[in-house]
Amino acid sequence: MRPEGDGWWRVVPVGLVGAVRVGDVQVEVWPKEKVKLSHLLFMLGYAKDPGVLPTDVEAGPYDDLWPALAESLARQGERALLHGVLQGYQTLEESSMVVRGRIRVGDQLRRHSGLPFPLEITYDEYLTDISENRILRTALRRMLAVPRLSPTVKARLSHLDNRLSGVQILRSGVPRPPWRETRLNSRYHAALRLSEVILANTAAQTGTGNISVASFVVSMWKVFEDFVTTALGESFSRLGEHSETQYPAFLDAPRLDGGARVTMSVDLVHFAGRHPATVLDAKYKAVDSPGVLPTRITIKCLRTAPHSRSSARCWCTPARTHH
């Protein structure tokens, strides 16, 4: 923000896009019109998991971020729970008066030396409090905290939350539990992809004076670059070829005194056999003149090209400014 005089302030974008809602006031910053809300949410999900489909996001009929996110989560959650809440085995540890599973001898001697009871045991339980349900329920709670959602959508989200009663809600700032795609949880895949996008980029809470605050903010350059490198990496993979993201390289030549060099990470390197063949570095940058790239980007292209064994050529290709 910068002062404009007479008590006015100008909000200037700094590469972040999204929406912040404080009570009845909402501020939105979006990229150019060609990147629609549905495109942004799709790119976010695809960069996280290339299995995401455009149909996983129900943003088409909506111009506002929050209704689109809420409707998408409600639909995907309903599809996930259509045939019941997913269950799985969880390993539990507790003190008990009966033997169940196995006794943790080390903990038993350390905590209850010389006493027969209680017993420190470990056992596997088949229940609903598993990683998939924890992620989904936490996303539902996060979305329910957003102010001014339509009563219909809030009722659907609340119903889904009630169906997951007994499932632990993840605390803010705590790493999300890992999960992997399997045949057993296939109906959850789309809902979990969207839930992880919501948890990674959304915050909702009640501030001072009981004012509700909600935000969904992402770095557009990172969204774009992650999407491009993931899509290209998947294309190489379908051809049976190997590629690596964030490939370590050096910006400067080796020093004669053996001193430290300037390191950099290349977005994507495609290999021909064991050697780099193609080097790609995506940049979300505006060009001042058609066909003219900023000097720092050109320098990085030229320093990156020698890492390719095929030829020391560099193509700097700016994206089109229209469809």
Buried (B, 14 or more C-beta within 10 A) or exposed (E): EEEEEEEEEEEEEEEEBBBBBBEEEBEEBBBEEEBBBBBBBBBBBBBBBEEBEEEBBBBEEBEBBBBBBBBBBBBBBBEBBEEEBBBBEBEBEEEBEEEBBEBBEEBBEEEBEEEEEBBBBBBEEEBBBBBBBBBBBBBBBBBBBBBBBEEEBBEBBBBBBEBBEEBBEBEEEEEBEEBEEEEEBEBBBBBBBBBBBBBEBBBBEEEEEEEBBBBBEBBBBBBBBBBBBBBBBEEBEEEEBBBEBEBEBBEEEEEEEEEEEEEBEBBBBBBEEEEBBBBBBBBBBEEEEEEEBEEEBEEBBEBBBBBBBEEEEBEBEBEEEEE
